Amino acid sequence: MSHKAVSLDRYGDTQLRIGFDHSEEPVVFTACSRALSRSSSIFRSMLYGETVGNEPGIISRRENQIIDVHHDTLVPMTTLLCIIHSKFDQVPPALSVDELYDLVVVARKYDMMTALRPWTAKWTKILGTNTQSTQEEITKALWIYWELGQRDAFYLTARRLTVESRAPVNSCPDGLRTPPGIAEHIASLRLQTIQSLIQVFREMIQKLLVVDEQPRWCRHAAWLGPHRCESMILGSLTFCLWRAGLWPLPDAVHVKDSILDLYTKLKTVVIHDIGQATEDPRRNHQDCNPRQYLSEAVEQVMNRIPNGRIECCDDHFQDWANDIAKKNETSSESQ
């Protein structure tokens, strides 16, 4: 099969063939074996063997051998190889979430995450700025932050994924990488939040259905008096919920909307009241309208969604920081 040849090092002694299993034309890169081995424990093992250690004079390979990396796509591998061969002018200054995700996948595979560090702040800066991101793109951004050890951005993105995900939460394409346990955490938190939002209105309806055995919702209610006030509010409320597709009030497990979509519907519910009583102008039933009460209760539910630490993820970020410190120490000693 024909291929394109690219030289990364004029004195290169190793060839990497990329794209063999993909639709693009394969490319053979002439690379420096020492640059590869310094940057990647995986390539070091491939080139020099597991037992060679750090002895620079021991080489257990053939000169100019071709290493096939069949399963890796060309663009992210090219970027990674340019970085470790100091071809910095060929490193893209900006990447889309899809491009950065693919690059991180390859860097993670070859244990080359530290090679990305000089660019990660710039590359990840734009990830959270797109308010129209799809669920798949947000999930990719979440995994990028996870792998790059960006704790604060990870937690903010996890919250965004929680409030913007529609059911089912794990509906992204097969093979999309996600941090362990995070999908279950988000699905559980989404269900709890939706249940709490619906419960606000369920309890309000129960208050409106109270007869004379308990205190009534109407502020001007009299013992055995008319229920026109509650009836007006109840009818208005159920009509608006019906128009929003929420009547009868569903169980949380049957809600397909995202938390954000449900929140928007509930915040826009219009509730009418009978206003000022004609028989007694001092009785203004606008005071009985639960619009403000419901709005504040819904806001309280939303404010309880955590945007900080997630217990199942804390250990990972601490381990990541420790690993980076260890690699920096090893790098300093080798120099």
N, C-alpha and C positions, 0 to 999 in steps of 0.2 A: 504494500500500500504506500502511495506517495505521502510525503509529509513536508511540512515547512520547517526549516532550521533556523534557530535563534541562538545567538551567542551571548551569554551573560558574562563570560569571563574569557578573555583571549587566551589565557593559560588553563582553561577549564579541562578537567580530566574525567568528568562524569557526564553522561547524557541521560536526560529524563524525557521520556515519551509520554505526552499528555493528550487526552482527548480521544484515545483509541476506542473507548466504549460509547462515545457520544457522536452526535450528528456532525459536529464540526470536524474539519480536517485535522488530523493529528499534528502536533508540533513537537519537535525534538529540541530541547534546550541543552546547550553545552554549559555546564555549571561547574563550580568549584566544590570538590568533595569536602574540603575543610570548612568552607562557609556553610555547607549543608549540615555537617556534623556538629559544628559549634552551635547552630541555631535549633537543632532538632535531635532529641534523643532517638527518635524513630529512624531518621536517616543515618544517624551515627551507628545504630545497630545494623541497618541494612548494608552500610558501606564497610564497616570495620568489625562487625561481629559483636556479640554480647560480652565476650570475655576480654576484649582488648583493653578496656578501661580508658585512661587518659594518656597512654603512651603514644606520643606523636609519631614515633618512628615505625610503629607496627601497622602494616596495612594488609588486610585480608580480603583483597578484592582485585579485580582485573582492571587495568587501565582502560579508560574510555568505554567502559561497559554501559549498556543501555538499560536503564531501570524503567519498567513500564508501570505507570500509575493510572491504571485503566479507569478507575471509578471517579476520578476527580475532573471537574470541569475546568476549562482552560482559563477563563478570566480570573477567578480568584487565585488559582495557582500561579498565574503570571504575576499578579500583584505581590504575592508572598515571596516569590523568587526574586523579584526586583528589589524588595526590601532587604533581604539577607545578602544580596550582592551589591548593595549600596547604589542601586540605580534609582535614587530618590526622585529624580525628575520624571520618572515614569510611574510614580505612585500617584493615584488619583487623589486630588485634594478633597473631594466630596464623594460620598457613596449613598445610594438609596438604601432603604431598609433591606430590600431583597439582596442587593449586592453585598452589603455588610454582613448580612446573615450568612451568605454563601462563603464569604471570606473567613468568617469566624469558624464555620464548620470545618473548613480545610485546616486552618491554623490549630484548631483543637485536635484534629485527627493526628497531626504530625508533631504535637507538643511544641508549638511555635507561638503560643499566645503572647509571650513576652516581646516578640518581634513587632507586634502591633502597637505596643504601648505609646510610642511617640505620636501616633495619629489618632488614637481612640477618642480623645477629648474633642477633637475637631469633627471626626466622623459621627460621633453620637450626639453632637449638639443639636442637630436638626431632627432627630428621631421623634422627639416629643412635640414638635411644632405643628405637625399636620393634624388638624382637628377632624379630617375626613378619612382617617386611616381605617382600613378594614380590620375585622377581628383577627384575620390571619397576620396582617402587618403588625398589629399590636402584640400578638403572641410572639412573633419573630423578634421584635424589639425587646420583649421581656427576656427572652433567652440570651440575646446579645448582652444585655446588662448583667445577667447572671454570670456569663462566661468571662466578662471583663471586670467583674468584681465591683460594679458600680451600684452600691447598696441603695443609696437614696433614690436614684433614678429607677431602680428595680421596684422598690416599694410603691412609688408613685404610679408606675406603669401597671403594677399588679392591681392597684385600686381602680385605675381606669379600665382595665380589662374586666374587673368585677362588675362595674356599673354599666359597661357598654356591651357585655356579652349577652347574646340571645341564646335561648335553649335550642339544642343542647350545647353546653359550654364547650365540650370537646369535639366540635364539629369541623375543626380545621383538617386539611388534607392529611392522609396517613404519612408518616415519616417526618412530620414537622416536630422539631425538638422542643421539649418543654422541661423546665426544672422539675426534678422529682417531687411529687406531692403537691405541687402548686395548682394543678388542674382540679384536684379534689378539694383543696382549700377554697378556691374561687367558686366552685360549684356549690359548696356548702354555705359560704357566706352570701352568695347570690340568693339562694333559697331562703335563708333566714331573713334577709333584708326584704325580699318580696312579701314574705309572710307578715312581717311587721308593718309594712305599708298597707297591705290589705286589712290587717287587723284594726288599724286606726279607723277605717270606715265601717268595719263590721261592728265595732263597739259603739260607734256613733249611731248606727241604725238601731242597735239595742236600746240605747238611751231614748231614742225617739218613739220607741214602741212601748215604753213604760206607761202603765195606766195609773190608777190612783193609789196602789199599794206602796209605791216608792216615790221619792222626789222626782218630779218631771223636769224635762229639759227646758220647757217654756218658763221664762222668768216671771211671767204674770199668771201662771197657772193657779187655778182655784180648785179646791176639793170638789170632785165630781163635775168640774167645769168642762167646757168644750175643749177639743183637741185640734182646733183649726190650725194653730201655730205649728205644732209638730207635724200635722198632716201635710201642710204646705211644704215644709222643709223636706219631709220624707219623700213626697212625690217628686219634688224638684231634684233631689239627690239621686234617687233611683233612676229617673229618666236620663240624667246626664251620665250616670254610670253605664246605663244600657247603650247609649249612643257611643260610648268609648269602648264597647265590647267587654265591659266588666260587670255586667249584671245578668244573672245572679253572680254575686261575688265568688270568684273561682278560688280553688285551693292553689297554693303557691306552686305546686308541682305541675299544674296545668297551664301556667302562664309562660308563653313563649317570648313575650317582650323582654327587652333588657330592663334593668333597674332604672336606667335613665329614661327610657320610653314610658315606663309605668309611672315614674315620678312626674313626668311632663303631663301625662293624662290626668293624674290626680290633682295636680296643681291648677289645672284649667277647668276643673268642675265648677259650674255656675250654680249657685244655690239661691233660690228666691224665698222671700218671707212675706207675711201678710202686712208688714209695715205697721203704720199707726192705726190703732183700733178706733173705729168711728164712734163707738159708744162711750169710749173713755180716752180722750186725746193724750192722757198722761201715760198710757200704755203703748209704748213704741216697740213693736216686735222685731224691729231691726236689731235690737240688742240680743235677740235670741238666735240670730243667724250664726251658724257654726263655721262660717267660711274661714275666719281668722284662726279659730281653734284648730281646725283641720290642717290648715296651711302650716301652722307652727308645729303640730304633731308630726307631719310628714317631714319637715325640715330636721326635726330632732332625730328621726330614724336615719336620714341621710348622713347626718353629722356623726352618727355612731359607726359608720363604715370606716375601718382603720385605714390610715394612709402612712402608717409607720411600720415598725418591725413585724415580721411574720415569724413566729417561733420556729417553724420547721425549716426556715431558710437561714437563720442567724449563724448556725455552725458553719455553713458553707462559706459565708463571707469572711468569717474569722480564719477558716482554713485557707482560703484564697490569699488573704493578706500574709499569713505565715509562709505560704508557699512562695510568694513573690519575694519576701524578705530572704528566704533561704536561697533562692535562685540568684538574687543579687549578690549575696555573700559568696556563693560558689563562683560566680562570674568574676568577682574582684580577686579571688584567690588564684584563679586560672590565669589572670593577666599579670 
